Amino acid sequence: MRFIYGIFVIIFASTALAVNQIPDQFVGKWSVEKSDNFDEFLTAKGYGWLMRTLVKNSGMTKVFEKSGATFNYKILTPTKDVIWNGIHFGQPYVGEYLDDSRHQVIFTYDPREHKLVEEHVNLDKPNERQDSYSYTIQGPYLVNRLEYNGVVSNRYFRKVA
């Protein structure tokens, strides 16, 4: 009986450990290749024509790196980079975001849906509607799903390194 209990504990612990590590399929450097409904998403968020045009036409690269028991996340753009190091799944991380405001972000992973989720709270505007993004792997793409006020956009990133 102890043997069976011991095996159960080992299986449970290894499953919990796997969920606390960023899954290998997300690790790497991903550059945006195409988007669906992105202009409509930016419009729903209140961006004017000029800002939408700049955002849509500038490149974006996302980087997920393992770092021991944590992971690093980078958003690289021609005008501003976001570099967050030492992120733990399920724990708040505070860092500067693309809009120059401080965001509290919590990353989680759903192993049943193979989905990475990124929940934001803009600490400079805590009463504003907050963002939730998700990532899945679909064929050669890291698909970043964005939603705001019922408007959904998917951005497709191709692995470059």
ZAKESE-269214 format. One record per residue (C-alpha): z, x, y; residue in one letter. Coordinates in steps of 0.5 Angstrom, whole numbers, padded with zeros to 4 digits, always signed. Example, Ala and Ser with C-alpha at 12.3 -4.5 7.8 and 13.67 -1.06 7.14 Angstrom:
2
+0016+0025-0009A+0014+0027-0002S
END
This chain:
161
+0000+0000+0000M+0002+0006+0005R-0005+0009+0003F-0009+0002+0005I-0005+0002+0012Y-0006+0009+0013G-0014+0008+0012I-0013+0002+0017F-0010+0006+0022V-0015+0011+0022I-0021+0006+0022I-0017+0002+0028F-0016+0009+0032A-0023+0012+0031S-0026+0005+0033T-0021+0005+0040A-0023+0012+0041L-0030+0011+0041A-0030+0005+0046V-0026+0010+0050N-0032+0015+0050Q-0039+0014+0054I-0043+0012+0048P-0049+0018+0047D-0055+0013+0048Q-0052+0012+0056F-0051+0020+0057V-0057+0023+0061G-0061+0023+0067K-0065+0017+0069W-0070+0016+0074S-0072+0009+0076V-0079+0007+0074E-0080+0000+0076K-0076-0007+0078S-0076-0014+0077D-0074-0019+0083N-0071-0013+0087F-0073-0015+0094D-0070-0022+0092E-0063-0019+0090F-0063-0015+0096L-0065-0021+0101T-0059-0025+0097A-0054-0019+0099K-0056-0020+0106G-0061-0014+0107Y-0066-0014+0113G-0073-0013+0112W-0073-0006+0114L-0067-0004+0110M-0070-0007+0104R-0076-0003+0105T-0073+0003+0105L-0068+0002+0099V-0074-0001+0095K-0079+0005+0096N-0073+0011+0096S-0072+0014+0089G-0066+0013+0085M-0063+0017+0079T-0057+0015+0075K-0053+0021+0071V-0048+0019+0066F-0045+0026+0063E-0039+0026+0058K-0033+0031+0061S-0028+0031+0055G-0024+0025+0055A-0027+0022+0061T-0034+0022+0064F-0038+0023+0070N-0043+0018+0074Y-0048+0020+0079K-0053+0016+0083I-0058+0021+0087L-0062+0018+0092T-0066+0022+0098P-0061+0020+0103T-0054+0020+0100K-0051+0022+0093D-0045+0019+0090V-0041+0023+0085I-0035+0021+0081W-0032+0025+0076N-0027+0024+0071G-0028+0016+0070I-0024+0013+0064H-0026+0007+0061F-0022+0001+0063G-0018+0004+0069Q-0020+0004+0076P-0023+0009+0080Y-0024+0010+0087V-0030+0013+0091G-0035+0013+0096E-0041+0009+0095Y-0048+0009+0098L-0046+0004+0103D-0041+0009+0106D-0035+0005+0104S-0029+0006+0099R-0030+0002+0092H-0025+0001+0087Q-0030+0001+0080V-0028+0000+0073I-0033+0001+0068F-0032-0002+0061T-0036-0002+0055Y-0038-0008+0050D-0039-0005+0043P-0042-0012+0040R-0047-0013+0046E-0048-0005+0047H-0047-0006+0054K-0044-0002+0059L-0041-0006+0065V-0039-0003+0072E-0035-0008+0076E-0034-0006+0084H-0029-0008+0089V-0031-0006+0096N-0024-0004+0099L-0026-0004+0106D-0028-0011+0105K-0024-0014+0100P-0025-0021+0102N-0033-0020+0101E-0036-0023+0094R-0036-0017+0089Q-0041-0014+0085D-0042-0013+0077S-0047-0009+0074Y-0049-0008+0067S-0053-0003+0063Y-0056-0004+0056T-0062+0001+0053I-0068-0003+0052Q-0073+0001+0048G-0074+0008+0053P-0071+0004+0059Y-0064+0004+0061L-0064-0003+0064V-0059-0004+0070N-0058-0012+0071R-0056-0014+0078L-0054-0021+0080E-0051-0024+0087Y-0051-0031+0088N-0055-0033+0082G-0060-0028+0084V-0062-0023+0078V-0065-0017+0078S-0067-0012+0073N-0068-0004+0075R-0071+0000+0069Y-0069+0007+0069F-0073+0012+0064R-0069+0018+0061K-0072+0025+0065V-0066+0030+0062A
END
